[in-house]
Amino acid sequence: MDFQGRDVVSINDFTLEEINYILDVAEGMVPAAKGEEVLDLIPGKILAMMFYEPSTRTMLSFETAMKRIGGKVIGFSDVRATSTAKGETLADTIKMVEAYADVIVLRHDREGAARMAAEFSDIPVLNAGDGAGQHPTQTLLDLYTMRSELGYLRKKSIALVGDLKYGRTVHSLTYALAKFGANLHFIAPEALQLPPEVVSHLEKRNASFEVHEDLSDVMGEVDVLYVTRIQKERFPDIEEYNKVAGAFRIDTESLTGAKKSMIIMHPLPRVDEISPDVDGTNHARYFQQAFNGVPVRMALLSLVLGADLGVLR
Amino acid sequence: MRKELKISAIRNGTVIDHITSGMALKVLHILGLDEDPPTSTVSVIMHVPSRLHSFKDIVKIEDRELKKREPNRIALLSPHATINIIRDGEVAEKHHVRPPREVVDLASCENPNCITNSREPVSTRFKVIRKEPMVLKCVYCGREQDVCIERLE
């Protein structure tokens, strides 16, 4: 499988085999991701981080990932300090940055920014989130977390909970899980259910999915509870928000009847949709999930930069 | 008796036939034929009984042959239209418009936050995911949308 020079814009650009291959490579990166081994897979290569929107986990884990495989990092995370503040277009900035680096990681507030950047750039562009659009590296680390915890995803029951309408991680993950043949459950208030185009995509693929409005409907059968933040700003009325947010809050009590092996994931940041008392249970995996961003991004960067992976265990 | 005699035949120009019933005025709009100052005499016949589609619209444009890209725009609104180029009273050329597989630089994206709606130097591009009624999917932001005449460029 040849990934050298490829852009990573949408999870839909990858086949199931390619996704599994990336996750296999990520597994081999774990010792170096933890700092137990030192890798020098891409000596002299430079990653340019272009962050037009704030980020904590994605930015830091990409930076760590690049350094853990022996590369260097340049970039910005404050647009006010760049020529963008003077009116430079993204297209022009991309054409300049590609002359300074070997790979670009881009986060932008507009949907489609990464696809456009990839067209203007001769070096690979990795999408780290484009507005409410795609966030493929988050999807890959989510899949990695599920696969490493469950072994395989086919026929596994996976519940996505919270804001399924606007959450960018949810749509990418839904497409990918359908590819893997998982049984999907969507749990959200009616106003925040999946958009019709995502539902029609699932129907076309004959994916197995059910829609619920109550978490307790599925608590006993799910293998993964993937929780997302319900964004306050989506509600015109704060009362309405409080009602909805309260109904989808996970605490130890709401986990009654769950399988012992069930895991809880969250792309973070959480506000109060998962109570801190869940952190100490055997179900919590969200901090492990955040760590998994490092090996997965190490794998992606190595692959698109054409690293020789023969040294990996 | 020939049906077209309700409005007389043209000697030179273009007859757009088999326009989806009710779409004739929109076709005029996207061809810029409803603008001032007028450049051609245009006849519009609406709701003509049709063998193929029960009713159709017809547009006749005198002394003007459609330019190369113009039929593509018509296909967005009326996928079964035919373009007849008339010279010296005879049909010199006849084309069926074909719904394209991709629509490039003809319409803007309905998503205000799409990168194509910013000041970036990028053309809009859509995949045609359904032909009738036409549904487009933006290659950049992924939004699925109907063809909206206000967004045709």
Interface residues (C-beta under 8 A of the other chain):
Chain A: S10 T89 L90 A91 H108 D109 R110 E111 G112 A113 R115 M116 E119 D130 G131 A132 G133 Q134 E197
Chain B: N111 N113 C114 I115 T116 S118 R119 E120 P121 V122 C138 V139 Y140 C141 G142 R143 E144
